[in-house]
Amino acid sequence: MSKLGCVCGHVIVDQTDQIPYKASFITDVDLFDFYDAVDDTMNTSLNHKETFSEQIIDRFIRYSADMYECTQCGRLWIGIGNNQFKAFLPESGKYQAILNIQHDRFK
Ligand SMILES: [Zn+2]
């Protein structure tokens, strides 16, 4: 996705890295399949073109989906596959930077 038109008229742009209004997620239904895929990667030999980290990232991309928070109205746009999104409007009706939470425990 490079651009997503929000219902409010704002255009959500995804053309760089570390976007504060974007997140990637894995549903709980798919989480253990992702863990199994990571285990399988750890138990197989690397091919010559991919490093281990590239294979793990490839598995994450395969199992994850994107979500975006509209910076104009606060709608959350949840990826449901095939470049399709479903929107949810927060009670406040405002942008809350909910996807820009800094998790110090990961740093
Ligand atoms: Zn919007």
Backbone and ligand atoms as CSV (ligand in chain L), in Angstrom:
chain,resi,resn,atom,element,x,y,z
A,1,MET,N,N,0.845,-1.175,0.000
A,1,MET,CA,C,0.000,0.000,0.000
A,1,MET,C,C,0.888,1.235,0.000
A,2,SER,N,N,0.693,2.124,-0.894
A,2,SER,CA,C,1.463,3.363,-0.852
A,2,SER,C,C,0.575,4.542,-0.452
A,3,LYS,N,N,-0.711,4.468,-0.788
A,3,LYS,CA,C,-1.649,5.506,-0.384
A,3,LYS,C,C,-3.009,4.876,-0.111
A,4,LEU,N,N,-3.685,5.410,0.911
A,4,LEU,CA,C,-5.011,4.933,1.280
A,4,LEU,C,C,-5.890,6.152,1.521
A,5,GLY,N,N,-6.973,6.253,0.793
A,5,GLY,CA,C,-7.888,7.371,0.961
A,5,GLY,C,C,-8.840,7.100,2.110
A,6,CYS,N,N,-8.806,7.962,3.124
A,6,CYS,CA,C,-9.697,7.805,4.277
A,6,CYS,C,C,-11.072,8.391,3.948
A,7,VAL,N,N,-12.068,7.917,4.662
A,7,VAL,CA,C,-13.439,8.394,4.489
A,7,VAL,C,C,-13.532,9.903,4.728
A,8,CYS,N,N,-12.673,10.442,5.614
A,8,CYS,CA,C,-12.715,11.870,5.951
A,8,CYS,C,C,-12.132,12.756,4.856
A,9,GLY,N,N,-11.479,12.140,3.865
A,9,GLY,CA,C,-10.871,12.901,2.785
A,9,GLY,C,C,-9.358,12.967,2.852
A,10,HIS,N,N,-8.800,12.620,4.010
A,10,HIS,CA,C,-7.342,12.618,4.164
A,10,HIS,C,C,-6.750,11.434,3.396
A,11,VAL,N,N,-5.580,11.625,2.834
A,11,VAL,CA,C,-4.868,10.540,2.157
A,11,VAL,C,C,-3.733,10.069,3.060
A,12,ILE,N,N,-3.797,8.798,3.439
A,12,ILE,CA,C,-2.768,8.191,4.281
A,12,ILE,C,C,-1.665,7.687,3.356
A,13,VAL,N,N,-0.444,8.170,3.576
A,13,VAL,CA,C,0.683,7.862,2.695
A,13,VAL,C,C,1.636,6.897,3.396
A,14,ASP,N,N,2.037,5.864,2.670
A,14,ASP,CA,C,3.008,4.883,3.160
A,14,ASP,C,C,4.087,4.735,2.099
A,15,GLN,N,N,5.092,5.609,2.191
A,15,GLN,CA,C,6.159,5.578,1.189
A,15,GLN,C,C,7.541,5.648,1.819
A,16,THR,N,N,7.618,5.349,3.137
A,16,THR,CA,C,8.911,5.381,3.812
A,16,THR,C,C,8.876,4.392,4.970
A,17,ASP,N,N,9.918,4.364,5.789
A,17,ASP,CA,C,9.971,3.489,6.956
A,17,ASP,C,C,9.702,4.292,8.224
A,18,GLN,N,N,9.443,3.571,9.312
A,18,GLN,CA,C,9.233,4.159,10.638
A,18,GLN,C,C,8.116,5.203,10.632
A,19,ILE,N,N,6.985,4.816,10.036
A,19,ILE,CA,C,5.825,5.702,9.961
A,19,ILE,C,C,5.099,5.663,11.312
A,20,PRO,N,N,4.906,6.806,11.976
A,20,PRO,CA,C,4.311,6.815,13.319
A,20,PRO,C,C,2.830,6.473,13.356
A,21,TYR,N,N,2.160,6.480,12.225
A,21,TYR,CA,C,0.734,6.154,12.185
A,21,TYR,C,C,0.476,4.787,11.539
A,22,LYS,N,N,1.504,3.943,11.525
A,22,LYS,CA,C,1.395,2.602,10.938
A,22,LYS,C,C,1.896,1.567,11.934
A,23,ALA,N,N,1.289,0.393,11.896
A,23,ALA,CA,C,1.778,-0.745,12.670
A,23,ALA,C,C,1.593,-2.008,11.840
A,24,SER,N,N,2.410,-3.000,12.152
A,24,SER,CA,C,2.251,-4.332,11.565
A,24,SER,C,C,1.859,-5.264,12.692
A,25,PHE,N,N,0.944,-6.173,12.414
A,25,PHE,CA,C,0.479,-7.061,13.468
A,25,PHE,C,C,0.258,-8.471,12.927
A,26,ILE,N,N,0.274,-9.413,13.842
A,26,ILE,CA,C,-0.055,-10.803,13.523
A,26,ILE,C,C,-1.232,-11.177,14.410
A,27,THR,N,N,-2.278,-11.685,13.812
A,27,THR,CA,C,-3.439,-12.078,14.606
A,27,THR,C,C,-3.077,-13.249,15.514
A,28,ASP,N,N,-3.799,-13.380,16.597
A,28,ASP,CA,C,-3.528,-14.491,17.507
A,28,ASP,C,C,-3.777,-15.831,16.820
A,29,VAL,N,N,-4.707,-15.856,15.886
A,29,VAL,CA,C,-5.002,-17.088,15.138
A,29,VAL,C,C,-3.776,-17.534,14.332
A,30,ASP,N,N,-3.005,-16.552,13.805
A,30,ASP,CA,C,-1.837,-16.877,12.982
A,30,ASP,C,C,-0.525,-16.904,13.761
A,31,LEU,N,N,-0.547,-16.454,15.015
A,31,LEU,CA,C,0.696,-16.265,15.754
A,31,LEU,C,C,1.501,-17.562,15.897
A,32,PHE,N,N,0.847,-18.666,16.216
A,32,PHE,CA,C,1.605,-19.902,16.420
A,32,PHE,C,C,2.079,-20.503,15.106
A,33,ASP,N,N,1.356,-20.237,14.015
A,33,ASP,CA,C,1.870,-20.637,12.705
A,33,ASP,C,C,3.138,-19.846,12.386
A,34,PHE,N,N,3.147,-18.566,12.754
A,34,PHE,CA,C,4.354,-17.757,12.561
A,34,PHE,C,C,5.501,-18.317,13.398
A,35,TYR,N,N,5.227,-18.634,14.678
A,35,TYR,CA,C,6.273,-19.218,15.526
A,35,TYR,C,C,6.803,-20.511,14.907
A,36,ASP,N,N,5.900,-21.354,14.402
A,36,ASP,CA,C,6.332,-22.596,13.766
A,36,ASP,C,C,7.201,-22.313,12.542
A,37,ALA,N,N,6.825,-21.294,11.766
A,37,ALA,CA,C,7.613,-20.939,10.583
A,37,ALA,C,C,9.010,-20.472,10.988
A,38,VAL,N,N,9.090,-19.722,12.104
A,38,VAL,CA,C,10.397,-19.286,12.599
A,38,VAL,C,C,11.202,-20.501,13.052
A,39,ASP,N,N,10.559,-21.435,13.769
A,39,ASP,CA,C,11.245,-22.658,14.186
A,39,ASP,C,C,11.756,-23.435,12.976
A,40,ASP,N,N,10.924,-23.555,11.953
A,40,ASP,CA,C,11.340,-24.265,10.739
A,40,ASP,C,C,12.551,-23.590,10.111
A,41,THR,N,N,12.552,-22.258,10.116
A,41,THR,CA,C,13.685,-21.516,9.552
A,41,THR,C,C,14.955,-21.795,10.343
A,42,MET,N,N,14.810,-21.862,11.666
A,42,MET,CA,C,15.986,-22.108,12.508
A,42,MET,C,C,16.524,-23.515,12.328
A,43,ASN,N,N,15.669,-24.441,11.908
A,43,ASN,CA,C,16.078,-25.838,11.776
A,43,ASN,C,C,16.481,-26.228,10.360
A,44,THR,N,N,16.491,-25.283,9.444
A,44,THR,CA,C,16.912,-25.589,8.075
A,44,THR,C,C,18.185,-24.822,7.762
A,45,SER,N,N,18.915,-25.339,6.816
A,45,SER,CA,C,20.154,-24.645,6.443
A,45,SER,C,C,19.818,-23.450,5.564
A,46,LEU,N,N,20.622,-22.447,5.683
A,46,LEU,CA,C,20.404,-21.235,4.899
A,46,LEU,C,C,20.804,-21.473,3.450
A,47,ASN,N,N,20.032,-20.867,2.559
A,47,ASN,CA,C,20.494,-20.914,1.176
A,47,ASN,C,C,21.529,-19.802,0.992
A,48,HIS,N,N,22.123,-19.745,-0.127
A,48,HIS,CA,C,23.233,-18.817,-0.329
A,48,HIS,C,C,22.788,-17.379,-0.553
A,49,LYS,N,N,21.537,-17.192,-0.903
A,49,LYS,CA,C,21.107,-15.839,-1.221
A,49,LYS,C,C,20.490,-15.104,-0.039
A,50,GLU,N,N,19.935,-15.855,0.903
A,50,GLU,CA,C,19.253,-15.211,2.014
A,50,GLU,C,C,20.019,-15.414,3.312
A,51,THR,N,N,20.095,-14.358,4.097
A,51,THR,CA,C,20.643,-14.507,5.436
A,51,THR,C,C,19.524,-14.969,6.355
A,52,PHE,N,N,19.892,-15.377,7.552
A,52,PHE,CA,C,18.899,-15.814,8.522
A,52,PHE,C,C,17.890,-14.703,8.811
A,53,SER,N,N,18.373,-13.492,9.027
A,53,SER,CA,C,17.461,-12.389,9.336
A,53,SER,C,C,16.507,-12.104,8.179
A,54,GLU,N,N,16.976,-12.243,6.952
A,54,GLU,CA,C,16.093,-12.039,5.802
A,54,GLU,C,C,14.975,-13.074,5.790
A,55,GLN,N,N,15.302,-14.301,6.160
A,55,GLN,CA,C,14.268,-15.346,6.191
A,55,GLN,C,C,13.247,-15.091,7.290
A,56,ILE,N,N,13.706,-14.633,8.456
A,56,ILE,CA,C,12.774,-14.326,9.543
A,56,ILE,C,C,11.872,-13.154,9.137
A,57,ILE,N,N,12.461,-12.134,8.545
A,57,ILE,CA,C,11.664,-10.985,8.079
A,57,ILE,C,C,10.656,-11.421,7.030
A,58,ASP,N,N,11.068,-12.311,6.133
A,58,ASP,CA,C,10.153,-12.835,5.115
A,58,ASP,C,C,8.967,-13.553,5.760
A,59,ARG,N,N,9.231,-14.340,6.813
A,59,ARG,CA,C,8.128,-15.038,7.520
A,59,ARG,C,C,7.206,-14.024,8.188
A,60,PHE,N,N,7.798,-12.990,8.789
A,60,PHE,CA,C,6.971,-11.978,9.453
A,60,PHE,C,C,6.069,-11.283,8.433
A,61,ILE,N,N,6.622,-10.907,7.292
A,61,ILE,CA,C,5.824,-10.224,6.270
A,61,ILE,C,C,4.699,-11.135,5.784
A,62,ARG,N,N,4.992,-12.427,5.662
A,62,ARG,CA,C,3.984,-13.371,5.183
A,62,ARG,C,C,2.802,-13.491,6.144
A,63,TYR,N,N,3.079,-13.441,7.455
A,63,TYR,CA,C,2.013,-13.661,8.443
A,63,TYR,C,C,1.402,-12.373,8.989
A,64,SER,N,N,2.018,-11.239,8.742
A,64,SER,CA,C,1.539,-10.003,9.346
A,64,SER,C,C,0.647,-9.201,8.400
A,65,ALA,N,N,-0.060,-8.268,8.986
A,65,ALA,CA,C,-0.886,-7.336,8.222
A,65,ALA,C,C,-0.600,-5.931,8.736
A,66,ASP,N,N,-0.972,-4.950,7.964
A,66,ASP,CA,C,-0.722,-3.561,8.326
A,66,ASP,C,C,-1.981,-2.902,8.862
A,67,MET,N,N,-1.776,-1.914,9.700
A,67,MET,CA,C,-2.875,-1.041,10.101
A,67,MET,C,C,-2.358,0.391,10.087
A,68,TYR,N,N,-3.263,1.303,9.844
A,68,TYR,CA,C,-2.916,2.722,9.783
A,68,TYR,C,C,-3.918,3.502,10.615
A,69,GLU,N,N,-3.444,4.580,11.244
A,69,GLU,CA,C,-4.315,5.502,11.966
A,69,GLU,C,C,-4.341,6.804,11.177
A,70,CYS,N,N,-5.515,7.202,10.749
A,70,CYS,CA,C,-5.653,8.452,10.005
A,70,CYS,C,C,-5.301,9.612,10.937
A,71,THR,N,N,-4.351,10.439,10.521
A,71,THR,CA,C,-3.922,11.560,11.368
A,71,THR,C,C,-4.926,12.707,11.362
A,72,GLN,N,N,-5.947,12.600,10.527
A,72,GLN,CA,C,-6.978,13.650,10.467
A,72,GLN,C,C,-8.159,13.331,11.382
A,73,CYS,N,N,-8.679,12.099,11.295
A,73,CYS,CA,C,-9.905,11.745,12.029
A,73,CYS,C,C,-9.699,10.641,13.071
A,74,GLY,N,N,-8.547,9.979,13.059
A,74,GLY,CA,C,-8.258,8.945,14.034
A,74,GLY,C,C,-8.764,7.563,13.670
A,75,ARG,N,N,-9.396,7.409,12.499
A,75,ARG,CA,C,-9.861,6.078,12.106
A,75,ARG,C,C,-8.684,5.115,12.042
A,76,LEU,N,N,-8.907,3.900,12.528
A,76,LEU,CA,C,-7.938,2.830,12.358
A,76,LEU,C,C,-8.336,2.037,11.133
A,77,TRP,N,N,-7.418,1.869,10.221
A,77,TRP,CA,C,-7.647,1.071,9.014
A,77,TRP,C,C,-6.861,-0.226,9.173
A,78,ILE,N,N,-7.588,-1.331,9.276
A,78,ILE,CA,C,-6.985,-2.633,9.539
A,78,ILE,C,C,-6.927,-3.436,8.247
A,79,GLY,N,N,-5.738,-3.900,7.902
A,79,GLY,CA,C,-5.566,-4.721,6.708
A,79,GLY,C,C,-6.209,-6.080,6.892
A,80,ILE,N,N,-7.033,-6.477,5.920
A,80,ILE,CA,C,-7.731,-7.765,6.001
A,80,ILE,C,C,-7.330,-8.684,4.854
A,81,GLY,N,N,-6.264,-8.326,4.133
A,81,GLY,CA,C,-5.772,-9.147,3.031
A,81,GLY,C,C,-6.138,-8.575,1.685
A,82,ASN,N,N,-5.351,-8.966,0.692
A,82,ASN,CA,C,-5.571,-8.523,-0.694
A,82,ASN,C,C,-5.674,-7.003,-0.817
A,83,ASN,N,N,-4.859,-6.302,-0.026
A,83,ASN,CA,C,-4.815,-4.837,-0.052
A,83,ASN,C,C,-6.178,-4.205,0.255
A,84,GLN,N,N,-6.966,-4.895,1.087
A,84,GLN,CA,C,-8.264,-4.391,1.518
A,84,GLN,C,C,-8.167,-4.002,2.997
A,85,PHE,N,N,-8.928,-2.995,3.395
A,85,PHE,CA,C,-8.891,-2.492,4.766
A,85,PHE,C,C,-10.302,-2.276,5.284
A,86,LYS,N,N,-10.457,-2.470,6.600
A,86,LYS,CA,C,-11.699,-2.156,7.307
A,86,LYS,C,C,-11.403,-1.034,8.283
A,87,ALA,N,N,-12.314,-0.075,8.387
A,87,ALA,CA,C,-12.089,1.092,9.238
A,87,ALA,C,C,-12.870,1.003,10.540
A,88,PHE,N,N,-12.264,1.535,11.601
A,88,PHE,CA,C,-12.904,1.652,12.909
A,88,PHE,C,C,-12.673,3.065,13.404
A,89,LEU,N,N,-13.742,3.725,13.809
A,89,LEU,CA,C,-13.656,5.114,14.266
A,89,LEU,C,C,-13.592,5.150,15.797
A,90,PRO,N,N,-12.576,5.821,16.378
A,90,PRO,CA,C,-12.488,5.882,17.843
A,90,PRO,C,C,-13.591,6.757,18.427
A,91,GLU,N,N,-13.913,6.484,19.671
A,91,GLU,CA,C,-14.972,7.258,20.327
A,91,GLU,C,C,-14.676,8.744,20.321
A,92,SER,N,N,-13.400,9.116,20.446
A,92,SER,CA,C,-13.035,10.535,20.487
A,92,SER,C,C,-13.180,11.195,19.114
A,93,GLY,N,N,-13.117,10.404,18.047
A,93,GLY,CA,C,-13.173,10.957,16.700
A,93,GLY,C,C,-11.946,11.776,16.351
A,94,LYS,N,N,-10.869,11.584,17.119
A,94,LYS,CA,C,-9.649,12.371,16.913
A,94,LYS,C,C,-8.442,11.456,16.762
A,95,TYR,N,N,-7.416,11.974,16.113
A,95,TYR,CA,C,-6.134,11.283,16.030
A,95,TYR,C,C,-5.502,11.244,17.410
A,96,GLN,N,N,-5.052,10.061,17.839
A,96,GLN,CA,C,-4.482,9.896,19.172
A,96,GLN,C,C,-3.070,9.332,19.161
A,97,ALA,N,N,-2.473,9.193,17.980
A,97,ALA,CA,C,-1.127,8.621,17.853
A,97,ALA,C,C,-1.040,7.276,18.565
A,98,ILE,N,N,-2.102,6.500,18.487
A,98,ILE,CA,C,-2.158,5.226,19.204
A,98,ILE,C,C,-1.143,4.201,18.688
A,99,LEU,N,N,-0.705,4.363,17.431
A,99,LEU,CA,C,0.269,3.421,16.868
A,99,LEU,C,C,1.705,3.917,17.030
A,100,ASN,N,N,1.868,5.030,17.731
A,100,ASN,CA,C,3.200,5.598,17.930
A,100,ASN,C,C,3.647,5.457,19.372
A,101,ILE,N,N,3.168,4.405,20.023
A,101,ILE,CA,C,3.551,4.146,21.397
A,101,ILE,C,C,4.997,3.661,21.410
A,102,GLN,N,N,5.819,4.260,22.245
A,102,GLN,CA,C,7.227,3.870,22.334
A,102,GLN,C,C,7.365,2.791,23.410
A,103,HIS,N,N,7.838,1.658,23.005
A,103,HIS,CA,C,8.034,0.554,23.931
A,103,HIS,C,C,9.503,0.500,24.345
A,104,ASP,N,N,9.824,1.158,25.452
A,104,ASP,CA,C,11.200,1.197,25.908
A,104,ASP,C,C,11.750,-0.187,26.205
A,105,ARG,N,N,10.853,-1.118,26.543
A,105,ARG,CA,C,11.334,-2.451,26.874
A,105,ARG,C,C,11.955,-3.159,25.686
A,106,PHE,N,N,11.725,-2.666,24.469
A,106,PHE,CA,C,12.294,-3.286,23.288
A,106,PHE,C,C,13.630,-2.654,22.879
A,107,LYS,N,N,14.041,-1.610,23.601
A,107,LYS,CA,C,15.263,-0.894,23.191
A,107,LYS,C,C,16.406,-1.172,24.136
L,1,ZN,ZN,ZN,-9.598,10.044,8.244
